């Protein structure tokens, strides 16, 4: 459970850094997100989940 909290904190830290350093670029990126189809976002999300799971599995073993 501790690792999950640390991972969430790291996620928030990285997101915060991006918005703090590149606010206008992040706004533009979010506007462009509306142009992407739901299926493409879903597939991209599943790919990131799979990559994240593989990384966690490799590091933990």
Secondary structure, 3 states (H helix, E strand, C coil): CHHHHHHHHHHHHHHHHHHHHCHHHHHHHHHHHCCCCHHHHHHHHHHHHHHHHHHHHHHHC
